[in-house]
Amino acid sequence: MKSFIKQFIIYILSFIPFKNTNSIFTSLFSKQHSGGPGRFLYNLNAGLSKQNIDLNRFFLSGCKSALILSNSPGDFFLKLCHKKNILTVLRVDGFYPPNIFNDKKNTADDARQLTKYRQNINLRMKQDIELCKYVIYQSQFSKNMADKYLYQRSNNYSIIYNGVNTKHFKPVNQSHENIQLLMLGTWRDVDLMISSLNVFQLTNNKQNVTLKIIGPMTKKVSAVFTRWLELNHILRKKINRKDNVAYADLPSEIAECDISLHLKSGDWCPNAVLETLSCGIPVICQNHGGTKELVETAGIIVDSEPFIYDKEFEQRCAKETLQVLADLNNYKLRARELIIKKFSLEQMIQQYKQILIDAT
């Protein structure tokens, strides 16, 4: 019903003339800097507006294209766009592979509802990948996963990585006494949190380091974090936790660190990694996911089994962290150079413009 109402409103408004033909329709406007899609859309809008191109969330009339983030409102919306010769472009966001399709910790009723919700997300995305005129994947990993679990798109698609504002996220000359590791992101996975903390502990056993954790935690993760501190109270004073950091302050907070532990399995194209690298901070990541496509030689990619955060993995991560520390200045230079060369915001905006405006 919700989708029907949304499509009906879009249909009614599509009859209202809108003169600006340098316009892109998008039905999603997230809060500024809020989450991955919100950050992406804010950056895209800021860049396109400098070229007198508008993102429009109300009127299809006059739009050259429709940019769909994750899921379209439905088949009727796609048909309406096609009828009006409006190019439909899907940007594929996250979906639910079988290994994380259900949470066994939930009750039976909650699990059924969650499964149904996730099935609907996947089904809609499968249909959109097939029906949209053009598809954008955030990484080669994203394309491979969508091909395997949803629909194999063979033409009219591109892989466009997220871009980072290199003028905002840049190295900051700040002197700090101790080597500091960074954990940056939104923390929802209990196993990931414990494993990352264990890597910090193992690294600290070999070399004196501190740890900064930036980003909100779910209640479950926060409880596990508190319990870990109780069991490892000696390290409590060496950990600085910040739930939320303002976007304006994020570069200086990142720049106080030396190495980022981004150990999450299965990420498509995390903004946190791009922002960290842009600040000249190398990254330790694992090989399952799109993160390794961003890191390349500006850090170390650790061999691992998908979504397995065990002791062997932790030991390998700690070993590679120490290896980066042994050649830290070179890794920092590589990080910034890589971002400037391949992942600047300007490059991303130009690639989207070519598809959404120039090709129509």
N, C-alpha and C positions, 0 to 999 in steps of 0.2 A: 504493500500500500504506500509506503514511504517513497519508494522509487517511482511509482505511478504518479503521485502528487508532484514530485520534483520534475518529472518529464512533462507533465501537463503544464506546469508553470513556465518551463522553458519554451514549450510549444506556443503558448499564448503570447509570450514576450517576443517570440521570433517574428511576429507580424509588425512590431514597432520598428520603424525605419531607424537605422543607425548609420550615419554618413561616413564615419571614419573606417576606411577599408584597410588601414594598416593596423588591424586589431586581431587579437587572438582570444578566443573564448576559452575559459576554464571554469569548471563548476566548483573548484576547490580553492578557497582562500584561507590558508591557515594563519594562525597568529604569527607575528613577526618573530623569526628565529626559533619558532616552536617545532621541535622534532625535525627529522630528516626532510620530509616533504615540505614543511613550512620554511625551513632554511633554504631549500632549493628554490621554491617559488618566490621567496623574497629576493634572493639574489638575481633570479631571472628577470623579475619585474623591474628591479633597479637598473639592470644593464640594458634591457630593451627600451625602457622609457627614455634613455639618453639618445636613442635613435628614433624617437617619436613613434614608437610602437607600443600599443596599449594592451594590457591584459584585461579582459572584460568578463565579468561573471554573470551578467544579466541578459544581454541582447546578442542573439546569434546573428541578427541582420547586420550585414556589412563585414562580418568576420571572414578572414581568409582561411582560418584553421581553428580547430578545437583541440586543445591540449588536455588529455585525460590522464590524471594521476591515479594509478592503481586500478580503479574500476570505473566504468562509464555508468551513467544513470540507467542504461538499459538499451535494448534493441531498438525501441522506438526512437530514442535520441539519435542513435547512429544512422538510422534510415532518414531521419529529418535532416541531418547534416549532409548526407549523400545527395538528397533531393535538392538541397540548396547549394550544391557544389562546394561545400565546406570540408576541407581536408581533416579527417579524424586521425589524430596522432596519440597513441598510447605510450605513456612512460611506465614501464613495468616496475612496480615496487614489490615489496615482499609478499610471499604467499606461504602456504603451509605444506612443506614436504611431508611424506608419511612418517618419518622418524620423530617429528615434533607435532604430529597431527592432534594428539590428545595428551592431556596432563593427567597421569595416573594418580596424582595426589588429590584430585578433585573427587567429590561424591559422584555417585552414578548419574544422578539427575543433572548436576552441573556439567559433567563430562559429556552427556548426550547433547546438551544445549551448546556447549563449546564446539563439539564436533560438527553439529549442524551449521553453526555460524561459519566455521572455517571451510566447510564444504561449499557454502554459498559464495564465499570470497573467491575460492579457487575456481568454481564453475564460471562465475562472471568474468574473471580474468582470462580463463581459457577461451571464452566466447569473444572477448575483446581482442585478444591476440590474433584470433582468426578473422574477425570482421573489420577491424580498423584498417584504414588505408595505409597507415605507416606505424611502425613500432620502434620504440627506443628502449634499449636495455642499458643498465647502468654499468655493466661489466661483462666480460666474456663468461664468467661464472654464472651470472644472472641468466644469460642466454642459454647456457648449457642446461641449467636446472629447469627453466621454463620449457625447453625442448623435451626434456625427459619426462616431466610430470604434468605438463599442461597441453601445449600444442607446439608442434615444430614449425616455426615460421621460416620459409625458405627465400623470401624476397621482400623488398621494400622495408628494410629495417636497418638500423644503425646501432652501434655500441658507442655511447657517449658517457664518459665518466663525469661525475660531479666536478664542479669547479670551486676553487677557493679564492677568496678575496685576499690576494697577496699584499695589498697595501694595508690591510687591517691585521692580518695574521703574518707577522714578520719577526725575525729575530730581534730580541731586545737585549742590549748589553747590561746584564745584571750579574753582579758578583754574589756568589753564595758559597758558603764554606764546604758543605757536604754535597756529595753526589746524591741527586734526588731522582727517584723513579716516579712515573706518572701513570695513574689509571684514570682514564677519561671516558665518560659515557653515561648512559642511563642503565642502572643496574637492576636487572630483572631475573638473572640466572644465578641461583644459589651456588651451583657447582663452579661456575666461572669465577665468582667472587672468591670462593675458598681457594681455588687453584691459583689465582692471581696473587693473593696474599701469601700463599706458600712459596711462590716464585720469589717474591720480595724477601721472605725469610731466608730462603736458601742462598740468595745473592748476598744478603747481609752477613751470612755466616762466613763468607769468603772475603768480602770487602765492605767497609763501613758505608752504608747508604741509608737514606731516608725515603719516605713514600708520601706522595700527595694523591688523594682520591678526590676527583671532581665529578659531580653528577648525582642526581636523586636516586635513592634506593627504594625498592618496594619494602613492605613490612617484613616479608620473609627474609629478604636479603639483609635488611638492617639488623634483624634479630640474629642471623648467622654471623654477621660482622661483629656484633657485640660479643657474642659467645667466643668467637675466635680471639678477640682481644683479651677476654678473661683467661683463656688458656695460654696466651702468649703475652702476658702483661708486661714483660720486660721490653717488648717492642712498642708498647702503647705510645710512649713519648716520641717515637720516631715516625709516627703516622699523623698526617694532617688531613682531616676530612672536611670537604666543603660541598654541601648538598647542591647549592646553586650558585653559579657565578654569572654576573651580567655579561652580555655579549661584548660590551665595550671593554670589560676588564679581562676577558678570557686570554688574549695574547700574552699579557704580562704574567698571568698565572701559569700558563704553559711554559713560558720562557724561563721560569725559575727552575724548571726540571731539565733533566739530561737525557733520559731514555723513557719512551712510552711503552707500557705493556698493554698491547691490544690483542688479547689472546682469544677473543670470541671466535667461535667456529661458525662459518656459513654467512657472514656479512656480505651484502651485495657490493656496496661502495660507501663505506662509512665516512661521513663528514669529519668526525673526530680525528681520523687518521690524516686526512688531507690538511686539516688545520694545524695539527701537531707537526707534520713534516714541513709545512710552510713557515713555522716558527723556528725551523732548523733543528728539530728534535727527532732523532732516529727512532724507529719503531721495531719492536719485537712482535711478530704475529705468527699465525699458523697457516699451513698451506691449503686448508679447506675453506674456500671463500674467495670473494673478489678483492679482499684486502691485500693479498700478495701481489695483485696486479698494480696496486698503488705504490707499494713499498719498494719493490725491485731491489736495488742495491743500497737503498737508504735505510738500512736496518738488516735484520736477519729473519728469514722465513723458516719456521720450525716444522719439520715433518711430523705429522700427527694423524690419528684416526679421527674422522668427523665426530664432533660433539663428545669426545672422550677426554676428560680432564683428569688424568691419573698421575701417580707419582713419577712414572717414567717421563711423561710429558713435562711435568714441572721441573724435573732435573735437567732436561734438555733446554728448556727455556732459560733457566738460571745460568747454565753454561754459556748459552749464546749471549745473554745479557752481559756477562763478564767479558766476553770476546769483544763486544761493541765498546765497552768501557776502556778496553786496552787501546783502542784506536778512535776515541770519541770525536776528536776534532774533524777527522776526515769524514766520519759518518754524518756529522752535523752539516758539513759543507755539501755533501751529496744530497741530503734531505731538501735543503732549500733550492739547490740547482735543479733537482728533479721536478719540483712543483712549478718553478718558473718555466721550465721547458715543456711540460706536458699537461699540467692540471690547473692552469690559471683560470680565473672566472671569465676573463675576456674570451678565451678559447672556447669555453663551454657555451657562452652566450652566442658567439658567432655560429657555432655548429647548430644550435637550436634555431637561430634565425634563418639559416639556409633552408631548413626543412619547413618551418612554420610559415615563413613569409616569402622567401625568394623562390622556392620551388612551386608555389601555388599559382 
